Amino acid sequence: MDVFRIRGEVALNGTIKVSGSKNAALPLFAASLLSEEETILENVPDLSDVQFMAEILTELGAKVKRINRNAWKINPSSIIHSAPYELVRKMRASICLLGPLVARLRRAEIPMPGGCVIGNRPIDLHVRALEGLGAKVELSGGVVVVQGKNIKGNSLFIGGRHGSTVTGTANALMLASLTPGQTVLEGSACEPEIADLCKMLRQMGADIKGTGSHRLIINGVDKLYGCKHSVIPDRIEAGTYMLAGAMTQGEIKIDGVNTSHLGSFLDLLKNSGVEIQCNGNTAHCRGNFDRLNPREVVTLPYPGFPTDLQAQICALASITPGLSVITEKVYPSRFMHVPELLRMGAQISIEGSSAIIRGINQLKGAPVMASDLRASAALILAGLAARGETWVQRIYHLDRGYESFEQKLQSLGAQVERLPESELPHSISSDKN
């Protein structure tokens, strides 16, 4: 395993280009199975999760070819209904295969998926959607078994107590696209990643109305076709780099971002004293500690503040004067980054689903351990702003969701390097054990 060594207190300056969205790309790979024809996906981020999904599709019988670093060709003319546990266990998004497999083959067998450990992430909303369309769902030996011989359109509510489900909406959308009759999905997720999926499905011949809303109307068709589709920019990556600029008092220009996908996040940054200027697909971010002020943040489904930027905002709040309160409404237990920030001197207490943060002047470099993808990013941001040297372990999480992260940071002047775990100082290695 690799680690990051970071020397902090360097203001980041320069320009970076945002990669394609991981959270959009993975359901799009799954959607390619809905047709017997070839699909080409472009602007795909070069990530381990994408590679895992490509391997799963290959095991299902699809012919998957990488055209270049950011483009893939998928030919699913002949596929099977069962995916292997050893691959599915590596990422949560593999659950999105249920919808297209049932739609295409009327049967699916998918082991319970893995991915980041960020609290309870049940699949009950997925089951509700599948059963609402007439499928029979059983959990047998840790495998989700779905029979879809009698599927038909229906009106469903697929929201849950923590809001709408993105992957559940994706599953329902894909299944409904090839299900006889009309399906109405109430309480649907309206994230940009779902809108991107709708766009690709329509390119394939699907009849979908209501894109971007909580009410999707799908008229099932007999057949879908191959297409060429470009993945939307990654709004979470863009937000992470904006915070890097804010936390290091630097000035960063971010190209290729759809700023309309970041409305609530940009509003929060501006109200927190971060200078933000947006022009088309470009955003300029400048940090100034003298202007920072604390905020109350509540994560919510889109268009609310994204849960995938909560850990990074915790890092910013740690060095923002005053008292900030960050409440997690999507994944209430998603605070595994907090103990690591405490190692760096942050003053944070957890009360229920809220983090109470009293900002300090400066964090101190320390050895820290990443627990998940977004926690990794938060700890790296903290290390960039901290005095001294920070070692971030378990950065394999990072490789799941950020393309060329250290290279992009280095291009902005960051003193960060990827090293083998064997390079850890002896005192840190001993502490880890």
C-alpha positions as CSV (number, residue, x, y, z in Angstrom):
1,M,0.0,0.0,0.0
2,D,1.0,3.6,-0.6
3,V,1.0,6.6,1.7
4,F,1.1,10.4,1.1
5,R,3.7,12.6,2.7
6,I,2.6,16.2,2.8
7,R,4.5,19.3,3.8
8,G,2.0,22.0,4.6
9,E,1.8,25.8,4.7
10,V,2.1,26.2,0.9
11,A,-0.4,28.4,-0.8
12,L,-1.8,26.6,-3.9
13,N,-1.9,28.5,-7.1
14,G,-2.6,27.6,-10.7
15,T,-5.1,25.9,-13.0
16,I,-6.5,22.4,-13.0
17,K,-9.0,20.6,-15.1
18,V,-11.8,18.6,-13.6
19,S,-12.2,15.0,-14.6
20,G,-15.4,13.1,-15.4
21,S,-17.7,12.2,-12.6
22,K,-17.2,8.9,-10.9
23,N,-20.7,8.9,-9.5
24,A,-22.1,9.4,-13.0
25,A,-19.8,7.0,-14.8
26,L,-20.5,3.9,-12.8
27,P,-24.3,3.8,-13.4
28,L,-23.6,4.6,-17.1
29,F,-21.4,1.5,-17.4
30,A,-24.3,-0.5,-15.9
31,A,-26.8,1.1,-18.3
32,S,-24.7,-0.1,-21.3
33,L,-26.1,-3.6,-20.5
34,L,-29.6,-2.5,-21.4
35,S,-28.8,-2.8,-25.1
36,E,-27.3,-5.6,-27.2
37,E,-25.4,-3.0,-29.2
38,E,-22.1,-1.3,-28.6
39,T,-21.8,1.8,-26.3
40,I,-18.9,4.2,-26.1
41,L,-18.4,6.2,-23.0
42,E,-16.1,9.3,-23.1
43,N,-14.7,11.6,-20.4
44,V,-14.5,8.6,-18.0
45,P,-12.3,9.2,-15.0
46,D,-9.2,6.9,-14.7
47,L,-10.1,5.4,-11.3
48,S,-9.9,2.0,-9.6
49,D,-13.7,1.9,-9.2
50,V,-14.1,2.3,-13.0
51,Q,-11.7,-0.5,-13.6
52,F,-13.6,-2.7,-11.1
53,M,-16.9,-2.0,-12.9
54,A,-15.2,-2.8,-16.3
55,E,-14.0,-6.1,-14.8
56,I,-17.5,-6.9,-13.5
57,L,-19.1,-6.3,-16.9
58,T,-16.4,-8.5,-18.5
59,E,-17.3,-11.3,-16.0
60,L,-20.9,-10.9,-17.0
61,G,-19.9,-11.6,-20.6
62,A,-19.6,-8.1,-22.1
63,K,-16.7,-7.3,-24.3
64,V,-15.1,-4.3,-22.7
65,K,-12.3,-2.4,-24.3
66,R,-10.4,0.7,-23.1
67,I,-10.0,3.0,-26.1
68,N,-7.7,5.5,-24.3
69,R,-7.2,6.7,-20.7
70,N,-10.7,8.3,-20.6
71,A,-12.8,6.4,-23.1
72,W,-14.3,2.8,-23.1
73,K,-16.1,0.7,-25.6
74,I,-18.7,-1.8,-24.2
75,N,-20.3,-4.6,-26.3
76,P,-22.9,-6.4,-24.1
77,S,-24.4,-8.5,-26.9
78,S,-24.1,-11.7,-24.8
79,I,-24.3,-11.4,-21.0
80,I,-25.2,-13.6,-18.0
81,H,-27.3,-12.6,-14.9
82,S,-24.8,-13.4,-12.1
83,A,-21.8,-11.2,-11.0
84,P,-18.8,-12.5,-8.9
85,Y,-18.5,-11.6,-5.2
86,E,-14.8,-10.9,-5.3
87,L,-15.4,-7.9,-7.6
88,V,-18.8,-6.7,-6.4
89,R,-17.6,-6.6,-2.8
90,K,-15.2,-3.8,-3.7
91,M,-17.7,-1.1,-4.4
92,R,-21.2,0.0,-3.5
93,A,-22.2,1.1,-7.1
94,S,-22.3,-2.5,-8.3
95,I,-25.8,-2.7,-6.9
96,C,-26.8,-0.6,-10.0
97,L,-26.4,-3.8,-12.0
98,L,-29.7,-5.2,-10.7
99,G,-31.9,-2.9,-12.7
100,P,-30.3,-3.5,-16.2
101,L,-29.9,-7.2,-15.7
102,V,-33.5,-7.7,-14.7
103,A,-34.6,-5.4,-17.5
104,R,-32.6,-7.3,-20.1
105,L,-32.6,-10.9,-18.8
106,R,-35.5,-10.9,-16.4
107,R,-33.2,-12.2,-13.7
108,A,-30.2,-11.0,-11.6
109,E,-28.0,-12.4,-8.9
110,I,-25.7,-9.8,-7.3
111,P,-23.8,-10.3,-4.0
112,M,-24.4,-7.6,-1.4
113,P,-22.0,-4.8,-2.5
114,G,-19.0,-3.3,-0.6
115,G,-17.4,0.1,-0.9
116,C,-16.6,2.8,1.7
117,V,-17.6,2.2,5.3
118,I,-19.6,5.4,6.1
119,G,-22.4,4.0,8.2
120,N,-25.6,2.1,7.5
121,R,-26.4,2.0,3.7
122,P,-29.2,-0.5,3.3
123,I,-30.7,-1.6,-0.1
124,D,-34.3,-1.4,1.1
125,L,-35.2,1.4,-1.4
126,H,-33.8,-0.7,-4.2
127,V,-35.9,-3.6,-3.2
128,R,-39.0,-1.4,-2.9
129,A,-38.5,-0.2,-6.5
130,L,-37.9,-3.6,-8.0
131,E,-40.8,-5.2,-6.1
132,G,-43.0,-2.2,-7.1
133,L,-42.5,-3.1,-10.7
134,G,-43.5,-6.7,-10.1
135,A,-40.1,-8.3,-9.5
136,K,-39.6,-10.9,-6.8
137,V,-36.5,-10.2,-4.6
138,E,-34.9,-12.6,-2.2
139,L,-31.7,-12.4,-0.1
140,S,-30.0,-15.8,-0.1
141,G,-26.5,-16.4,1.4
142,G,-25.6,-12.7,1.0
143,V,-26.7,-12.7,-2.6
144,V,-29.6,-10.5,-3.9
145,V,-31.7,-12.7,-6.2
146,V,-34.2,-11.0,-8.4
147,Q,-36.8,-12.7,-10.7
148,G,-38.5,-10.3,-13.2
149,K,-40.7,-12.4,-15.4
150,N,-43.9,-10.5,-14.5
151,I,-42.6,-6.9,-14.4
152,K,-44.9,-4.1,-15.5
153,G,-45.2,-0.4,-15.1
154,N,-46.5,1.1,-11.9
155,S,-46.5,4.3,-9.8
156,L,-44.0,4.2,-7.0
157,F,-42.6,6.3,-4.2
158,I,-38.9,5.5,-3.7
159,G,-37.8,8.1,-1.2
160,G,-36.6,7.2,2.3
161,R,-36.2,8.7,5.7
162,H,-32.9,10.3,4.7
163,G,-34.2,11.5,1.4
164,S,-34.1,10.1,-2.1
165,T,-31.7,7.3,-3.1
166,V,-29.4,8.0,-6.1
167,T,-28.4,4.4,-6.9
168,G,-32.0,3.3,-6.1
169,T,-33.3,5.8,-8.6
170,A,-30.8,4.7,-11.2
171,N,-31.9,1.0,-10.7
172,A,-35.6,1.9,-11.0
173,L,-34.9,4.1,-14.1
174,M,-33.0,1.4,-15.9
175,L,-35.5,-1.3,-15.2
176,A,-38.5,0.9,-16.1
177,S,-37.0,1.8,-19.4
178,L,-37.6,-1.8,-20.7
179,T,-40.6,-2.6,-18.6
180,P,-44.0,-2.7,-20.3
181,G,-46.4,0.1,-19.5
182,Q,-45.8,3.5,-17.8
183,T,-43.8,3.9,-14.6
184,V,-44.0,7.0,-12.4
185,L,-41.2,7.4,-9.9
186,E,-42.1,9.8,-7.1
187,G,-39.5,10.9,-4.6
188,S,-36.7,10.2,-7.2
189,A,-33.2,11.6,-6.7
190,C,-32.6,14.7,-8.9
191,E,-28.8,14.7,-8.7
192,P,-26.9,15.8,-11.8
193,E,-25.6,12.2,-12.1
194,I,-29.2,11.0,-12.4
195,A,-29.9,13.6,-15.1
196,D,-26.8,12.4,-16.9
197,L,-28.1,8.8,-16.8
198,C,-31.5,10.0,-18.2
199,K,-29.7,11.8,-21.0
200,M,-27.8,8.6,-22.0
201,L,-30.9,6.5,-21.7
202,R,-32.8,8.8,-24.0
203,Q,-29.9,8.6,-26.5
204,M,-30.4,4.8,-26.3
205,G,-34.1,5.2,-27.2
206,A,-35.8,5.4,-23.7
207,D,-38.9,7.5,-23.2
208,I,-38.2,9.5,-20.0
209,K,-39.9,12.8,-18.8
210,G,-39.2,14.9,-15.8
211,T,-35.4,14.9,-15.8
212,G,-34.0,17.0,-13.0
213,S,-37.2,16.7,-10.8
214,H,-38.4,14.4,-8.1
215,R,-41.0,12.9,-10.4
216,L,-39.9,10.8,-13.4
217,I,-42.3,9.3,-15.9
218,I,-41.0,6.4,-18.0
219,N,-42.9,4.8,-20.8
220,G,-41.3,1.4,-21.3
221,V,-40.0,0.5,-24.8
222,D,-39.3,-2.8,-26.4
223,K,-35.6,-2.2,-27.2
224,L,-32.8,0.1,-26.5
225,Y,-29.8,0.8,-28.7
226,G,-26.1,1.6,-28.4
227,C,-24.8,5.2,-28.2
228,K,-21.9,7.5,-27.6
229,H,-22.0,9.5,-24.4
230,S,-19.7,11.9,-22.6
231,V,-19.7,11.8,-18.8
232,I,-20.4,15.0,-16.9
233,P,-17.7,16.8,-14.9
234,D,-17.1,15.7,-11.3
235,R,-18.7,18.3,-9.0
236,I,-17.2,16.7,-5.9
237,E,-13.7,16.8,-7.3
238,A,-14.3,20.5,-8.3
239,G,-15.5,21.3,-4.8
240,T,-12.5,19.6,-3.2
241,Y,-10.0,21.7,-5.1
242,M,-11.9,24.9,-4.3
243,L,-11.5,24.0,-0.6
244,A,-7.8,23.3,-1.2
245,G,-7.5,26.9,-2.4
246,A,-9.5,28.2,0.5
247,M,-7.6,26.3,3.1
248,T,-4.1,27.2,1.8
249,Q,-4.9,30.9,1.1
250,G,-4.2,30.2,-2.5
251,E,-5.8,31.1,-5.8
252,I,-7.0,28.2,-8.0
253,K,-8.7,28.3,-11.4
254,I,-10.8,25.2,-12.1
255,D,-11.6,24.5,-15.7
256,G,-14.3,22.1,-17.1
257,V,-16.7,22.4,-14.1
258,N,-20.4,22.8,-14.4
259,T,-20.9,25.4,-11.7
260,S,-24.7,25.0,-11.9
261,H,-24.2,21.6,-10.2
262,L,-22.6,23.2,-7.2
263,G,-25.1,25.9,-6.2
264,S,-25.5,25.1,-2.5
265,F,-21.8,24.5,-2.0
266,L,-20.8,27.7,-3.8
267,D,-23.3,29.7,-1.7
268,L,-21.8,28.3,1.5
269,L,-18.3,29.1,0.4
270,K,-19.2,32.7,-0.5
271,N,-21.1,33.1,2.8
272,S,-18.1,31.7,4.6
273,G,-15.8,34.4,3.2
274,V,-14.2,32.5,0.4
275,E,-13.8,34.5,-2.8
276,I,-15.6,32.6,-5.7
277,Q,-16.0,33.8,-9.3
278,C,-17.7,31.7,-11.9
279,N,-17.6,32.3,-15.6
280,G,-19.1,29.6,-17.8
281,N,-17.3,26.3,-17.2
282,T,-14.6,28.0,-15.1
283,A,-14.4,28.8,-11.4
284,H,-11.8,31.0,-9.6
285,C,-11.3,30.4,-5.9
286,R,-9.2,32.5,-3.5
287,G,-8.8,31.9,0.2
288,N,-8.2,34.6,2.8
289,F,-8.2,33.6,6.5
290,D,-9.0,37.1,7.6
291,R,-12.4,36.9,5.9
292,L,-13.4,33.4,7.0
293,N,-16.4,33.0,9.3
294,P,-18.1,30.0,10.8
295,R,-21.3,28.5,9.4
296,E,-24.0,26.0,10.1
297,V,-24.0,23.2,7.4
298,V,-26.7,20.6,6.8
299,T,-26.1,17.9,4.2
300,L,-29.1,17.0,2.2
301,P,-29.9,15.3,-1.1
302,Y,-29.4,17.5,-4.2
303,P,-29.8,20.4,-4.6
304,G,-28.9,20.6,-0.9
305,F,-25.3,20.5,0.4
306,P,-23.6,17.3,-0.8
307,T,-22.7,14.7,1.8
308,D,-19.6,13.9,-0.4
309,L,-18.2,17.3,0.6
310,Q,-19.0,17.1,4.3
311,A,-15.6,15.7,5.4
312,Q,-13.8,18.4,3.4
313,I,-15.9,21.1,4.9
314,C,-15.1,19.8,8.4
315,A,-11.4,20.3,7.5
316,L,-12.1,23.9,6.5
317,A,-14.2,24.6,9.6
318,S,-11.3,23.3,11.7
319,I,-9.3,26.4,10.8
320,T,-12.2,28.9,10.6
321,P,-12.4,31.2,13.6
322,G,-15.6,30.7,15.7
323,L,-18.1,27.8,16.1
324,S,-19.3,25.8,13.2
325,V,-22.0,23.1,13.3
326,I,-22.1,20.5,10.6
327,T,-25.1,18.2,10.6
328,E,-25.1,15.0,8.4
329,K,-28.7,14.2,7.3
330,V,-27.8,11.7,4.5
331,Y,-25.4,9.3,6.3
332,P,-25.7,10.3,10.0
333,S,-22.7,8.2,11.0
334,R,-20.3,9.7,8.4
335,F,-17.8,11.2,10.8
336,M,-14.9,8.7,10.8
337,H,-12.6,11.4,9.7
338,V,-13.1,13.4,12.9
339,P,-10.8,11.3,15.2
340,E,-8.0,11.8,12.6
341,L,-8.5,15.5,12.4
342,L,-8.3,15.5,16.2
343,R,-4.8,14.0,15.9
344,M,-3.9,17.2,14.0
345,G,-5.2,19.5,16.8
346,A,-8.7,20.1,15.6
347,Q,-11.3,20.8,18.2
348,I,-14.4,18.8,17.3
349,S,-17.0,17.0,19.3
350,I,-19.8,14.7,17.9
351,E,-23.3,15.1,19.2
352,G,-25.7,12.7,17.4
353,S,-25.5,13.4,13.7
354,S,-23.7,16.8,14.2
355,A,-20.1,17.8,14.4
356,I,-19.5,20.8,16.7
357,I,-16.3,22.5,15.5
358,R,-14.4,25.3,17.2
359,G,-11.9,26.6,14.7
360,I,-8.2,27.0,15.7
361,N,-5.5,29.1,14.1
362,Q,-3.6,26.3,12.6
363,L,-3.6,22.5,12.4
364,K,-0.4,20.5,13.1
365,G,1.0,17.8,10.9
366,A,0.5,14.3,12.1
367,P,0.2,10.6,11.0
368,V,-3.4,10.0,10.1
369,M,-5.4,7.1,8.7
370,A,-8.0,7.4,5.9
371,S,-11.2,5.5,6.5
372,D,-13.0,6.1,3.2
373,L,-12.8,8.1,0.0
374,R,-13.9,11.5,1.1
375,A,-12.2,11.2,4.5
376,S,-9.0,10.7,2.5
377,A,-9.5,14.0,0.6
378,A,-10.3,15.8,3.9
379,L,-7.2,14.6,5.6
380,I,-5.0,15.6,2.6
381,L,-6.6,19.1,2.6
382,A,-5.9,19.4,6.3
383,G,-2.3,18.3,5.7
384,L,-1.9,21.0,3.0
385,A,-2.9,23.7,5.5
386,A,-1.1,22.3,8.6
387,R,2.2,23.3,10.0
388,G,4.8,20.6,9.5
389,E,4.6,17.1,8.0
390,T,1.5,15.0,7.6
391,W,1.5,11.3,6.6
392,V,-1.8,10.0,5.2
393,Q,-2.2,6.2,5.2
394,R,-4.6,4.0,3.3
395,I,-4.8,6.3,0.4
396,Y,-6.1,3.4,-1.8
397,H,-9.5,4.9,-0.9
398,L,-8.5,8.0,-2.7
399,D,-7.7,6.2,-5.9
400,R,-11.4,5.1,-6.1
401,G,-12.7,8.6,-6.6
402,Y,-10.0,11.2,-7.6
403,E,-8.1,10.9,-10.9
404,S,-4.4,11.9,-10.6
405,F,-4.9,13.7,-7.3
406,E,-1.3,14.1,-6.2
407,Q,-0.3,15.2,-9.8
408,K,-3.0,17.9,-9.9
409,L,-2.0,19.1,-6.4
410,Q,1.7,19.1,-7.4
411,S,0.8,21.2,-10.5
412,L,-0.6,23.8,-8.0
413,G,2.6,23.9,-6.0
414,A,1.7,21.4,-3.3
415,Q,4.5,19.5,-1.6
416,V,2.8,16.1,-1.7
417,E,4.3,12.8,-2.8
418,R,3.1,9.2,-3.0
419,L,5.5,6.8,-1.3
420,P,5.4,3.1,-0.5
421,E,4.3,2.3,3.0
422,S,7.8,1.0,3.8
423,E,8.9,4.7,3.7
424,L,6.8,5.5,6.8
425,P,9.1,6.7,9.7
426,H,9.7,4.0,12.2
427,S,7.8,5.9,15.0
428,I,4.7,6.1,12.8
429,S,4.9,2.4,11.7
430,S,5.2,1.4,15.4
431,D,2.2,3.5,16.3
432,K,0.1,2.0,13.5
433,N,0.8,-1.5,14.8
